[in-house]
Amino acid sequence: MVNKKILIAVPTFENIKPECFKSIYGLKRPEGYELYFDYVSGYDCAKARNQIAKNAMAGNYDYVLMVDSDIQLPRDVLIKLLECESDIALGWYYRKRTKTDQTIIFTFGKNFDDHNCITGQTMIHEVPHSIDVKGGGLGIALINVNVFSKLEYPYFKFVTYEDDSVLSEDLYFCNLASENGCNIKCNPSVKGNHIFDILM
């Protein structure tokens, strides 16, 4: 029996935090899957994610796990995200350098704003299983590579509106995928940690 393939890829402008790489190295391998690692550097995040998508398709991978370079993963992230059985499965983490309870996962609503943000306390205490979501940050995102064949290129891009508000490349992708019939879930048991620089 041929194993399925997962590409673990990091979009990074400069480098990968050591804690991030160490957590990738220590991941548990789901039974029946082979794991491969790559990173794309020197681009903005949207271009890097688009290149990762191209690499995943060209390499005939079944899934791509996108990991932000400043995220530390739990060891069982792949096993838990595969359990979602969705086109796009997200882990979660708190917003970077925030003192609030805001995560990067959004429930259904008109916009990706604070009113639709799922709080960390909800994730930790109230949600017992994977949930359907509007979208979220792709710092921990397992994507079925078939998703990209359903979408028009570019899959990731920044959008600036007339009022100067900006839709990030990851939320643009979530919108695009949803509009093309893809489902997005979040597994609350998959919590990553943002790795912060210590400012002297």
N, C-alpha and C positions, 0 to 999 in steps of 0.2 A: 504494500500500500504506500502510495506516494504522500509524503507529508505536505501540508500546506505551508506557505511561506509568509512571514511577517517582516516587513521592513521597519526598523526603528530608526527614525530620522529626526534630526535636530536642525531647525532653521536658525542660523546664527549669523550676526554681522561680524563678530570678531572671534569669540571663543566660547567654550562650554565650561560652566562652573564645575570644579572638581566633584562637588557633592552630587551634581546632576549625573555626570558620567559614572560615578561610583554606583549610583542607584540603578542606572541602566545595566551596568555590568552584573549586578546582583539580582536581576529579575528572575522569577520562576518561569520556566518554559512550559507553556501549556502542552499537554500530551497531544501528539500528532502534528506539531508545528515546528518548523525550523526558523530560527531568528537570525536576522542580518542587521548590521548597523551601518549608517551613513550620516553625513551631515553636509549641509550646504552653507557656505560662508561667503561673505563679501557682498551680499545683496540686502535690500530692505526685506522686511518679513514677508510681504506679499509675493515678491519675486522668488524668494527662497522657497516658500510653500508651493508655488507653481512648479518650480524645478523638481521638488520632492515628488509631487504628483506625477510629473513626466517620468521620473526615474522609477517610480513604483509600477507604472504601466509598462514601461520598456523592459523591466526585469520580471514581468509576469508574477508579481507578488499578489497574494490574496488580500492582504491587509497592509495598511501603513499606520504605525503608531507615531504620531507627531508629538514631540516633547520639546517644550521651550527650554532654552539653555540655562534658565535660572529656576527650574522646577526639580524638586527631589521627589522621586516616585516611590509609592509603596511596592513591596516585592511582588505582590499578587495582582498587579494592575492588569496584566494581559488576561489572566484567567477571569477576573471580575468583569472586565469590559466585554469579553467574548460572551459572557453569560447574558448580556443585554440582548443579544440576537437582533441587532439593529444595523442600519446602514452606517450610522455615525454614533459612536458611543463615547461619552465624555466622562472624565473624572472631574474633580472640582478642587478649588483652592480659594483662599481669601485674596481679595484684590491686593495688589502690591502696595506695600507701605501704608495700608489703611488701618485706622483705629476703630473702624466700624465693623459690623457683622456682615458686610456685603461680600458675596461670592461673585464669580464670573459666569454663573449659570442663570438663565432667564426663563421664566415661565411664559405662558402664552398671553399676549397683550398686544397693543398697537405698536409700541416701540421697544427698543432695547434701552430701557432707562431704569432708574432706581426703583420705580414703582413695580417693575416686573422682575426685579432681582430676587432670587431665592436666598434667604439668609442662611448663614452657617448653622445657626441653632435649629432651623427647620431640617437641614440636612442631617445633623447629628442625632436629633432626638425624635423627629416626627416621621421621617420617611423610611419605611422598612425595606423598600425594594426599588428596582429601577423605575424611573419615571420618564414620561414623554415630556420634552422641553422644547421651547422655541429655538434655543441655541445657546451658545456660550463661547468662552475663550477656548482656544485649541492648544493650550499648554499641555493638556493630557487628552489626546483624541485618537481613538482607534477608528479608522475609516476603511470601509470595504472599498477596495480599489475599483470595483465596478461602478461606483458612484460617479467617478470622473468621466466615464464614457457617456453618462446621461446629461452632462452639463456642457455648456459652451465655454470655451476658453476666452479669457483667463478665469480660473476658478476662484482666485483670490485677488482682490484689489481694494484699495482704499477709495471711498466715495465721499466727496465734499459737497454739501448741499448749499443752497443759496443763503441760508442763515448762518453759514460757516460751521455748522455742526458736521461731524465726521462719523462715518460708519467704518469701523475697522475691518481689516481684511478677513478676519475669522468670522465675524458676524455677517459680512457680505456672503461668505461661503455658505453659512447656515441658511440664510434666506434663499439663496440660489438653489441649494439642495432641496429645501422644503418645497419650493415652487415646482420642482421637477419630480415630486413624489417620493422623495427619500425621507425616512423617519430618523429622528434624533432622540436619543435617550441619554440620561445621566444616571450613573450608579453612585448613590450617596456614600457607599462604603469605600469608594476610591477617592481618598483625599491626599492631595499632594501638598508640598510645602514650598512657598516661595523662598528662595535663597537670597538674602539681602547682603549688600556690601556694607561693611562697617565704615562709617564716615568718621574720620579723625578730625 
